[in-house]
Amino acid sequence: MGGEARAAVGDYQHLIVERHGPVGWLINNRPEQLNAMNAHMRGEFADAWLELDADPDVRVIVHTGNGRAFQTGVDVAEIASDGVGMQRYRQSVEDFDLHFTSWHQHVWKPVITAVNGICAGGAFHWVADADIVICSSDAQFFDPHVSIGQVVSIEAIGLMRKMPVEAVMRMAFVGRHERMSAARAYELGMVSEVVDPPDRLRDRAQALGETIARNSPAAMAATKRALWGALEVGLTDACRAGAAELVSMWGHPDQAEGPAAFADKREPDWQRQESARR
Amino acid sequence: MIFTTLDVWRDEHVGWLVFDRPDRGNAMDATMLNDLEAAWQELDRDPEVRVIVNTGNGDAFQTGLDVAQLASDKDALREQSRRTKRAELKLTAWHNRVWKPVIAAVNGVCAGGGLHFVADADIVIASSSATFLDPHVSIGQVTASEAIALVRKSPMEAICRMAFMGRHERMSAERARELGILSEVVEPALLRDRARQLAATVARNSPAAMAATKRALWGALELGLTDACRAGAQELISMWGHPDQAEGPAAWAEKREPQWATTST
């Protein structure tokens, strides 16, 4: 891990941004507050995703948290104490103009969410909006919104597209009174891997990231656009749009390099993606 | 209201809607079809009811349209045929726009049109003796809206398999749990107790927040992801400033049960 020195990185207060080889890391870092998101952290997310997305040496991004929680949603203490409450977010929510997940920020690199410990309420935004989700064996999932008079909405809507709906609705309506285990999350397909013991989670996420980074960045970006785009429309329209992404890679140097490397039994030398942004 | 084909009552904050034609596998005849609409509306209107449990008396949960009546007395079902044609069925909570959480407690066989009540519930639990099948194509009928809803909510292969195996295969409660069609399997004798417990737990949450949540999540099945999030965001904001949003955190801080505002949907 490690790698050469990179361009200047942002200076973050509540997040840590790191690079280990081809893997960019975004780490929630308010462990005392169980990584709850205050207004400042919310802004930092927007910057951190864009920073990692813009770095051509980052081919895949891992998102996890410091401490015993992955994330616990919005910082209720801030909401309750400063007299502004949720109103500060009214305009951005009304316009659905959010910027704290990779999906919000149109990041077309693969994103792995590695859920360490507690994942509650708004934390599901990053489970819903990741491409791959793994978790530690001590991870716990619950959605306390309705238990404190809040509505469950956007994060559950994303989850519902990606896993059996009943489980999402059950979490929404049972609220803080029940927790889903890592084992059940795995059964349901909400996560694809449970890492035990929990302290192996980051090593596993790094290894998974390095494996994914062996694939063509350009092909993965087009694939991600095709699959996420498919959640927007009906089946036939999704296939039509997906076909356009498919064709967009034809003639790309990676399409010659891939088979050549396979024939030569060597690692492919993929074209550097200066910017996958569109 | 007293119904001949349903048992309907309220116990604290939990409304019960129980299919009661046990000698007919709880199949829906014309009377039950009418009773269902009235019963959902009655439970929805009662502000004391915060969550609804739907289960069946006898060995079956629900076995769909009463085929015996269909064969012997077509006229009785004429109105329902019209509704089916216009996709205006009023069988389930979803059909009747009930925005309170609904728990289906599947107590036995759930066949054909009975799957509507699984598809349209928010939470589904089942007795270990429950089985699931869709015999429509085995009697020359088409499977449509109940399977369409299930396909949105669960892995599709399992639903297609049920649709095409017809009456010749049954899915177990345990397989349905594995697939995420339901979330819990209980000993048959304990099903109602567990449903009551689960409902009482759900009833501890803000009724207004749950209604907005339900509108947001079911509404999301209508739209593409971004449009669904956009619409869901409006439901989110609709609660801001509601008294429950102050009461919830206050009760939590004071370690007491919240006193939610009463709501009617």
Contacts between the chains, C-beta under 8 A, distances in Angstrom:
chain1	res1	chain2	res2	distance
A	76	B	249	6.3
A	80	B	249	5.7
A	85	B	240	7.7
A	86	B	240	5.2
A	86	B	245	7.8
A	87	B	240	6.9
A	90	B	237	6.4
A	90	B	240	7.1
A	93	B	233	4.9
A	93	B	236	6.0
A	93	B	237	5.7
A	94	B	233	6.7
A	94	B	234	7.4
A	94	B	237	6.0
A	96	B	226	7.5
A	96	B	229	5.7
A	96	B	230	4.4
A	96	B	233	4.8
A	145	B	209	6.7
A	145	B	213	7.2
A	146	B	205	4.0
A	146	B	206	5.4
A	146	B	209	4.4
A	146	B	210	5.1
A	146	B	213	6.0
A	147	B	204	7.1
A	147	B	205	5.1
A	147	B	206	7.5
A	147	B	248	6.7
A	147	B	252	7.8
A	147	B	258	8.0
A	148	B	206	7.6
A	148	B	245	7.5
A	148	B	248	3.3
A	148	B	249	5.4
A	148	B	252	6.1
A	148	B	258	8.0
A	149	B	206	4.2
A	149	B	208	7.3
A	149	B	209	5.1
A	149	B	239	6.9
A	149	B	242	6.7
A	149	B	244	3.3
A	149	B	245	4.3
A	149	B	246	7.6
A	149	B	247	6.2
A	149	B	248	3.5
A	149	B	249	7.7
A	149	B	258	7.3
A	149	B	260	7.4
A	150	B	206	7.9
A	150	B	209	5.8
A	150	B	236	8.0
A	150	B	239	6.5
A	150	B	245	6.6
A	150	B	248	7.1
A	151	B	209	5.2
A	151	B	212	4.3
A	151	B	213	5.1
A	151	B	216	6.4
A	151	B	235	5.6
A	151	B	236	4.8
A	151	B	238	7.3
A	151	B	239	4.9
A	152	B	209	7.9
A	152	B	213	4.4
A	152	B	216	7.2
A	152	B	217	7.2
A	153	B	212	7.8
A	153	B	213	6.8
A	153	B	216	4.3
A	153	B	217	7.6
A	153	B	229	7.8
A	153	B	232	3.8
A	153	B	233	6.6
A	153	B	235	5.6
A	153	B	236	4.4
A	154	B	229	4.8
A	154	B	232	5.2
A	154	B	233	6.2
A	154	B	236	7.0
A	156	B	213	7.7
A	156	B	216	7.6
A	156	B	217	5.7
A	156	B	220	8.0
A	157	B	216	6.8
A	157	B	217	6.6
A	157	B	220	4.1
A	157	B	225	7.2
A	157	B	228	5.0
A	157	B	229	5.5
A	157	B	232	4.9
A	158	B	225	6.8
A	158	B	229	7.2
A	160	B	153	8.0
A	160	B	217	6.5
A	160	B	220	6.1
A	160	B	221	7.5
A	161	B	225	6.0
A	163	B	180	6.8
A	164	B	153	6.5
A	164	B	154	5.0
A	164	B	155	6.9
A	164	B	179	6.6
A	164	B	180	2.5
A	164	B	181	6.8
A	165	B	152	6.7
A	165	B	153	3.7
A	165	B	154	7.1
A	165	B	180	7.9
A	165	B	217	7.9
A	165	B	221	7.9
A	166	B	121	7.9
A	166	B	122	7.7
A	166	B	123	6.7
A	166	B	124	5.5
A	166	B	153	6.2
A	166	B	154	7.3
A	166	B	180	5.9
A	166	B	181	6.4
A	166	B	182	6.2
A	166	B	183	5.8
A	167	B	180	5.2
A	167	B	183	5.9
A	168	B	217	7.3
A	169	B	122	4.3
A	169	B	123	6.2
A	169	B	217	6.3
A	170	B	122	7.4
A	170	B	123	4.8
A	170	B	183	5.0
A	172	B	122	7.9
A	172	B	210	8.0
A	172	B	213	5.4
A	172	B	217	6.5
A	173	B	51	7.8
A	173	B	101	4.5
A	173	B	122	5.8
A	173	B	123	6.3
A	173	B	202	5.0
A	173	B	205	6.9
A	173	B	210	6.0
A	173	B	213	7.3
A	173	B	214	7.9
A	174	B	123	7.7
A	174	B	198	7.5
A	174	B	201	6.0
A	174	B	202	6.0
A	174	B	205	7.8
A	175	B	202	7.7
A	175	B	204	7.4
A	175	B	205	4.5
A	177	B	201	4.8
A	177	B	204	6.5
A	177	B	205	7.9
A	178	B	201	7.1
A	187	B	178	6.3
A	187	B	180	7.8
A	188	B	180	4.8
A	189	B	180	7.6
A	228	B	225	7.9
A	231	B	224	6.8
A	231	B	225	4.1
A	232	B	224	3.7
A	232	B	225	5.3
A	232	B	226	5.9
A	232	B	227	7.7
A	233	B	224	5.5
